[in-house]
């Protein structure tokens, strides 16, 4: 049993605890840990994590779901989304959602994304001194995703607030937004989830009656062999898209610009060699590791890296460790935009059925942001301490004061 509580949010107060994960990879790569007094296995090496992600028949996302806490059957039934399913149900949901994320559809988002990124960066550079999170990292992905979903522009700030309150709802009363559902039945145990569900359901009803060229219309009309998303499936899909489409890309951008502030030579290299943009995108995603972990549950007795795992054991895979595994990534703590893209970073779920459906969109947004940074000749320097999100789930930055200059 490891003596360090790697689920303690305070452990991440200053960023990822690299020394802790390095020791686990070296000394106890499948370590027994405790969460709320109950044991689980922490998987910290790259090779072992990919073994888990590629074998959903042994390591289930549906049995016990993907949360660290153990949930009751009622909680699982209320909260279950595409993330918390296994094949064949996962394949079914993925097929129904896939039309919104084909290569053609994602490429169609490029012009809108470029316009948003260009405007945000221009305004931030004009201001000179800004909080990178509120000026760039937060508004870019949420404006893109709400535009794709078909959310009216005037509701953007509302959805940004709800997304923030999923991670930290400490300031909300249980009945906020008219919530009457017990918090334990809501994703993140937050009344903001109730508000997101309500908003998504209303928008879905409007699109069923008046279809438009947007993602919500695609979801409510999608069918495979006559099969459609149920109302509950659509509601949970909308919730996942708003959160994942906003929070993960926002976190990648925040940490990416923070990395450029700490390593200005890398931004200068990118200005000199813009052909490195694709590699820079992958390095930003690796270095940021927006989601720290996911949980699986063993469906049978098995062995992982010489450790005996029993049926129904909780197995937690730590992307925050695997992305810095020194056996896969030489000098892993160095931010290096020339780093080869193989082996691939695992921030989007590694290979396997749960590879992130929205990964192409996230890559597009970061790629376009870098292109616009180069086009406007922008440089960044720190202008105060970074404020990090108190979380053991997302590698979030709440505030990143910076100066922006043009050259």
Helices and strands as residue ranges (DSSP letters): G 9-12, H 18-27, E 30-35, E 38-43, H 46-53, E 59-60, H 73-79, G 82-84, H 89-98, G 99-101, H 103-108, H 110-127, E 129-131, H 132-132, I 133-137, H 138-149, G 153-155, H 156-167, G 176-178, G 183-185, G 187-189, H 191-209, H 215-221, E 223-224, E 227-228, H 231-243, I 244-248, H 249-262, H 264-272, G 274-276, H 277-288, E 293-298, E 302-304, E 307-309, E 314-318, H 319-322, H 359-375, E 378-382, E 387-388, E 397-399, E 401-406
